[in-house]
């Protein structure tokens, strides 16, 4: 297994497996029009992952997490959220009804997928932040959580707009609230919970094995620029545009606010 996950062609194997998985679930969907709607974002996500493969290849762990989430989402697209027969599958495999065991009054597959979004997608988002934005320390855990929450909220807005636009049975199937007025709030809370768990696990692993974990954490929270921005930065840009020298005392204040800057500017 170790040799497989470190193999350079591992992402291509995952792509092939997902193509087979998607084609299998594309046969006879419960609501064909809903299946098309559900897969619009899948096509966009797949295009982004494939299109960035050569210039910005993610880790095999990230590709694995994305693969699992996309597989879960494909099942949802085949059945719609409210009709995924996970309870029947559980009975067939173990003889146990999950609905009876947990006293479920609705189909909770949508809850699983939203939780999985946070749990599985937060780490690939973290990898993007670390490798492109070069964030470190605390921000390498907070920003992926923040973006995951934002994407979850954005998806709920997309669901709402699509449901309002199409209306009828298709709109209801796509929205998947199943009569729960707090459905959107619970979905976002579950996505957030999954992302918190993912980043907590990542932080624990780094704390356990990285000698620089504590130092990077505190360095990331240190003030790098003591001058305020806003109107101060706006005035500086306007003066620079006009070619005017900095206001009296401002240059010295700028140098004092950034240790080493005054010395670096000297010949």
MOKAHU-V216817 format. One record per residue. RES is the residue in one small letter. SS is DSSP state (2 for helix, 1 for strand, 0 for the rest). PHI is phi in whole degrees, 0 to 359 (999 if undefined). Layout:
RES;SS;PHI
RES;SS;PHI
This chain:
x;0;999
x;2;298
x;2;294
x;2;291
x;2;290
x;0;265
x;0;291
x;0;297
x;0;265
x;2;305
x;2;301
x;2;292
x;2;296
x;2;297
x;2;298
x;2;297
x;2;297
x;2;292
x;2;300
x;2;295
x;2;301
x;2;295
x;2;297
x;2;296
x;2;278
x;0;281
x;0;278
x;0;60
x;0;296
x;0;299
x;0;231
x;2;306
x;2;294
x;2;293
x;2;300
x;2;295
x;2;300
x;2;298
x;2;268
x;2;298
x;2;291
x;2;297
x;2;296
x;2;297
x;2;297
x;2;296
x;2;296
x;2;295
x;2;296
x;2;290
x;2;293
x;0;262
x;0;300
x;0;284
x;0;275
x;0;215
x;0;279
x;0;282
x;0;288
x;2;296
x;2;296
x;2;298
x;2;298
x;2;295
x;2;296
x;2;297
x;2;301
x;2;297
x;2;297
x;2;296
x;2;295
x;2;298
x;2;294
x;2;296
x;2;298
x;2;301
x;2;296
x;2;291
x;2;261
x;0;78
x;2;305
x;2;284
x;2;243
x;0;296
x;0;275
x;2;296
x;2;293
x;2;293
x;2;299
x;2;298
x;2;295
x;2;294
x;2;276
x;2;241
x;0;78
x;0;250
x;0;269
x;2;295
x;2;297
x;2;287
x;2;296
x;2;254
x;0;57
x;0;288
x;0;254
x;0;211
x;0;280
x;0;257
x;2;296
x;2;296
x;2;296
x;2;299
x;2;293
x;2;293
x;2;297
x;2;295
x;2;302
x;2;293
x;2;294
x;2;264
x;2;264
x;2;296
x;2;291
x;2;302
x;2;295
x;2;299
x;2;297
x;2;297
x;2;297
x;2;291
x;2;267
x;2;255
x;2;278
x;0;60
x;0;287
x;0;220
x;0;60
x;0;301
x;2;291
x;2;288
x;2;250
x;2;289
x;2;296
x;2;300
x;2;297
x;2;297
x;2;292
x;2;300
x;2;298
x;2;295
x;2;296
x;2;297
x;2;296
x;2;298
x;2;295
x;2;296
x;2;293
x;2;296
x;2;303
x;2;298
x;2;294
x;2;294
x;2;298
x;2;290
x;2;286
x;2;272
x;0;63
x;2;61
x;2;294
x;2;295
x;2;297
x;2;295
x;2;296
x;2;291
x;2;289
x;0;66
x;0;286
x;0;54
x;0;83
x;0;268
x;0;293
x;0;259
x;2;302
x;2;298
x;2;295
x;2;293
x;2;298
x;2;293
x;2;295
x;2;290
x;2;298
x;2;297
x;2;299
x;2;298
x;2;292
x;2;298
x;2;297
x;2;299
x;2;288
x;2;294
x;2;295
x;2;297
x;2;296
x;2;297
x;2;297
x;2;293
x;2;298
x;2;287
x;2;243
x;0;260
x;0;288
x;0;265
x;2;303
x;2;296
x;2;295
x;2;297
x;2;299
x;2;288
x;2;296
x;2;292
x;2;264
x;0;286
x;0;285
x;0;264
x;0;225
x;0;280
x;0;288
x;0;291
x;0;262
x;0;57
x;2;294
x;2;294
x;2;292
x;2;298
x;2;297
x;2;297
x;2;292
x;2;295
x;2;293
x;2;293
x;2;295
x;2;279
x;0;79
x;0;278
x;0;290
x;0;301
x;0;302
x;0;303
x;0;86
x;2;286
x;2;297
x;2;295
x;2;296
x;2;294
x;2;293
x;2;290
x;2;285
x;0;236
x;0;305
x;0;92
x;2;293
x;2;300
x;2;292
x;2;292
x;2;282
x;0;282
x;0;290
